[in-house]
Structure formats: structure tokens, C-alpha cells
Amino acid sequence: DVDFNFMIPPDYTTGTPLTVRLLAYARDTTSFPCFGELSSSWVYIARAGVGEIGDGSASLTPADILEIFASADVPKEYTFAIDSTTDLQAGDTVSFGLFGFGPATRCSLIITGVGVYYQ
């Protein structure tokens, strides 16, 4: 399991879709190809002075992503949309967890970077 937290930047416009992108690579002693699956575990969104917003129904879409790695140390991009029933605002905090799930031939993933994107 791996958890991430960020605050929505001040230049964010309410109602604009938020996307989380991360790069990960496989560093494994098993044979390739291997499967690098990341699945959403939980999402929590809070606002200062309010607490949790969106009645706990926030989620990541898709719920899980499977990438097939043919060799070690070559990153792949995973992209998740943040879905909330409440319009998010600048200053809201978003926390979420991901876990690796897959068959016996799954990769050990190294996450090298995470970014939050909106327009």
C-alpha cells in the first residue's frame, strides 16, 4: 500500500476535473514480462473549517490499472481521475491510497513521481 496527500492549488477553478498521474517502473528479480497493477484503496477529501466533504463517496477512476512491463527500469504512466459528488475548491485536501494487486507474476513497482493536473 502507498498513500498520497495534496492540497488543491490556489489557481484551481471549482468544477474543473482533477487528474492524478504517476510514473512507476518495475525493478524485479522475477522474469519479464510482469504485471504492474495499481488499484484504488480509498479516497478522502476535506475542507478547512468543514471536515470531510462529498459524504465519503469520492473515488478514483478507473478503480484499477494494469500495465505490463517487458523490462526493468522503464517507467509507465498511470492516470486516475478524482471523482467527487461535491465541487472541489482550491485549498481542499485530497488523500488517497493505492495498492498493488495481481497474479503471482506481478512486478515490484517503484513510484518515481506523482503530479496533479487540471486545466
Salt bridges, closest charged atoms under 4 A:
ASP73 OD1 - ARG27 NH2 2.99
GLU77 OE1 - ARG21 NH2 3.30
ASP92 OD1 - ARG47 NE 2.74
